[in-house]
Amino acid sequence: MTAVAIVIVPDMLPASSPRLLLIEDDGKLAQDIAEELAARGFAVSMAETGPDGLDRAGGGGFDVLVVDRLLPGLDGLALIEQLRRQGNRTPVLVLSALSAVDDRVSGLKAGGDDYLTKPFAMAELAARLEALLRRPIETRESVLHVGPLVMDLIERTVLRDGRPVELLPREFRLLEYLLRRPDRVLTRDMLLEDVWRYRFIPQTNLVDVHIGKLRRKVDAPGETPLIHSIRGAGFMLRIGG
């Protein structure tokens, strides 16, 4: 039997909720983390051993992983290395009681994206996970196909139901970011940091201007609107209806 438990029933959360797999053998700590992250809007699943975690993570479907450094059955770093060899690029945050520099370096070299030592504040864990979710994920995909939109990353072309959509370079990058995160609310700060690469957030309507231009090209008259403004929050590429 596997030791996997779903902490949050998926239909209790919005479709845009980030899906997280927590692989941690300390049951009390795992439950505390799961409850905290669920309260912050994550859809959390759990695995208690290395093999169970590898099986779950290898099946895909998660936006981010939290992996304990020392796990029964399969070391956490070995688990991450196997995932990376399989081509799985899901962001991974490593948890560990080992705080030496060499241990942190080992965690990152194994393919981890961040490393947090125990004990830690739940607020810091959540903040690090949110940062990982904002980070663009480099993949080997050459074509993104989301709803009626098809983006060829090599040819730099976009089609909507077969209709060519002519985009400027920044508009292409902005649409790519949206396509990789359908049905999720994306804030202006996220877009400025990840698309424009700003290291500070200026007071500007830059995002709104570019979204407006992109919307006019993607959503032609008579077509179902895909790019939506979410009042007080940001923007969304709405595919799920």
C-alpha positions in Angstrom: 0.0 0.0 0.0 1.1 3.5 -0.7 1.2 6.2 2.0 -0.5 8.9 0.0 -3.2 11.1 1.3 -5.2 13.9 -0.4 -5.5 16.7 2.2 -7.7 18.9 0.2 -10.5 17.6 -2.0 -9.8 19.2 -5.4 -13.4 20.4 -6.1 -13.4 22.4 -2.9 -10.8 24.8 -4.4 -10.8 26.9 -7.5 -9.4 25.3 -10.7 -6.6 27.9 -10.5 -5.3 26.7 -7.1 -1.6 25.6 -7.3 -1.3 21.9 -6.9 1.4 20.9 -4.5 2.9 17.5 -3.6 4.4 17.3 -0.1 6.8 14.4 0.4 7.6 14.3 4.2 7.8 11.3 6.6 7.2 13.3 9.8 3.5 12.9 10.0 2.9 15.8 12.5 5.1 18.2 10.5 3.5 17.1 7.2 0.0 17.7 8.6 0.9 21.2 10.0 2.4 22.2 6.6 -0.5 20.8 4.7 -3.1 22.7 6.8 -1.1 25.9 6.6 -0.7 25.8 2.8 -4.3 24.7 2.3 -5.4 27.8 4.2 -3.3 29.8 1.8 -5.0 28.3 -1.2 -2.9 25.4 -2.2 -4.3 22.0 -3.2 -2.1 19.7 -1.2 -1.4 16.0 -1.7 1.0 14.0 0.6 3.4 11.1 0.3 5.3 9.7 3.3 8.1 7.7 1.6 10.6 8.3 -1.2 9.2 5.6 -3.5 5.6 6.8 -3.0 6.7 10.4 -3.6 8.6 9.4 -6.8 5.6 7.5 -8.1 3.2 10.4 -7.5 5.6 13.1 -8.7 6.5 11.1 -11.8 2.9 11.0 -12.8 2.8 14.8 -13.2 -0.1 17.1 -12.5 1.7 19.2 -9.8 2.8 22.8 -10.0 5.4 22.5 -7.2 7.0 19.8 -5.0 8.2 20.0 -1.4 10.6 17.2 -0.7 12.2 16.2 2.6 16.0 15.7 2.4 15.9 12.4 4.4 13.1 10.0 3.4 12.6 6.3 4.0 13.0 4.0 1.0 14.6 6.6 -1.2 16.7 9.7 -0.3 15.1 13.0 -1.2 18.0 14.1 -3.3 18.0 10.8 -5.2 14.3 11.2 -5.8 14.9 14.7 -7.3 17.7 13.4 -9.5 15.5 10.6 -10.8 12.7 13.1 -11.6 15.2 15.4 -13.5 16.5 12.4 -15.5 12.9 11.6 -16.5 12.6 15.1 -17.8 10.3 16.3 -15.0 11.0 20.0 -14.5 8.4 20.7 -11.7 9.9 23.2 -9.3 11.2 21.5 -6.1 11.8 23.0 -2.6 14.0 20.8 -0.4 13.3 20.6 3.3 16.1 19.5 5.6 17.5 19.6 9.1 20.9 19.7 7.5 22.0 23.3 7.4 25.7 23.1 6.4 26.6 24.9 3.2 27.7 21.7 1.6 24.3 20.1 2.3 22.5 23.1 0.7 24.8 23.0 -2.3 24.1 19.2 -2.7 20.4 19.9 -2.6 20.6 22.4 -5.4 23.0 20.3 -7.5 20.6 17.4 -7.3 18.1 19.5 -9.1 16.3 21.3 -6.3 15.2 24.9 -7.0 15.3 26.1 -3.4 16.5 24.8 0.0 14.9 25.5 3.4 16.3 24.3 6.7 14.3 23.1 9.7 12.9 24.5 11.8 11.4 27.2 9.6 8.5 29.7 9.7 5.4 28.7 7.7 5.2 32.2 6.3 8.7 31.8 4.8 7.8 28.4 3.3 4.7 29.9 1.7 6.7 32.9 0.4 9.4 30.6 -1.1 6.7 28.5 -2.8 5.0 31.5 -4.2 8.3 32.7 -5.6 8.9 29.3 -7.3 5.5 29.4 -8.9 6.2 32.8 -10.3 9.5 31.6 -11.8 9.2 30.8 -15.6 9.8 27.1 -16.1 12.2 26.3 -18.9 10.8 23.3 -20.8 11.7 21.4 -24.0 8.3 21.9 -25.4 8.4 23.4 -28.9 4.6 23.8 -29.2 2.1 25.0 -26.6 -1.5 24.0 -27.3 -4.0 25.5 -24.9 -7.7 25.6 -25.8 -8.0 27.2 -29.3 -4.5 28.7 -29.2 -1.4 27.0 -30.6 2.0 28.6 -30.1 5.1 27.4 -31.9 8.1 28.4 -29.9 10.6 27.6 -32.6 8.8 29.2 -35.6 7.5 32.0 -33.3 4.0 31.7 -34.6 0.6 31.7 -33.0 -2.7 30.4 -34.3 -6.2 30.7 -32.9 -8.5 28.1 -34.4 -6.2 28.2 -37.5 -6.2 32.0 -37.7 -2.7 33.5 -37.6 -2.2 36.0 -34.7 0.6 38.4 -35.5 2.5 39.4 -32.4 5.4 41.7 -31.5 8.2 40.0 -29.5 7.0 41.3 -26.1 3.5 40.3 -26.9 4.7 36.9 -27.8 6.5 36.5 -24.5 3.5 37.8 -22.6 1.1 35.3 -24.3 3.6 32.5 -23.7 3.5 33.3 -20.0 -0.3 33.3 -20.0 -0.4 30.0 -21.9 1.8 28.3 -19.4 -0.6 29.3 -16.6 -4.1 29.0 -17.9 -7.1 29.7 -15.6 -4.8 31.3 -13.0 -4.9 34.9 -11.8 -1.7 36.6 -12.7 -0.9 39.9 -11.0 0.7 42.9 -12.5 3.7 42.5 -10.2 4.1 38.9 -11.4 4.1 40.0 -15.0 6.5 42.9 -14.4 8.9 40.5 -12.6 8.7 37.5 -14.9 8.0 39.0 -18.4 9.7 42.4 -18.1 12.4 41.2 -15.6 12.0 44.2 -13.3 13.8 43.8 -10.0 11.7 46.5 -8.5 8.0 47.3 -9.2 7.5 50.7 -10.7 4.3 52.6 -10.8 3.3 52.1 -14.4 0.5 51.1 -16.6 2.9 49.1 -18.9 1.2 45.8 -18.2 -2.3 47.1 -18.9 -1.2 48.7 -22.2 0.4 45.5 -23.5 -2.5 43.3 -22.2 -4.9 45.6 -24.1 -2.9 45.2 -27.3 -2.6 41.5 -26.9 -6.3 41.1 -26.2 -7.3 42.9 -29.4 -5.1 40.5 -31.4 -6.0 37.2 -29.7 -9.7 38.0 -29.1 -11.0 39.1 -32.5 -14.6 40.4 -32.9 -17.1 37.5 -32.7 -14.7 35.2 -30.9 -15.1 34.1 -27.3 -12.9 36.3 -25.1 -9.9 34.4 -23.6 -8.0 37.2 -21.9 -9.8 38.6 -18.9 -9.2 41.4 -16.4 -9.8 40.3 -12.9 -11.0 43.3 -10.9 -8.5 44.2 -8.2 -6.3 41.2 -8.9 -4.8 41.1 -12.3 -5.4 39.1 -15.5 -6.3 35.5 -16.6 -6.2 33.5 -19.7 -9.6 31.7 -19.2 -9.8 28.4 -21.0 -11.8 26.3 -18.5 -15.0 28.2 -19.0 
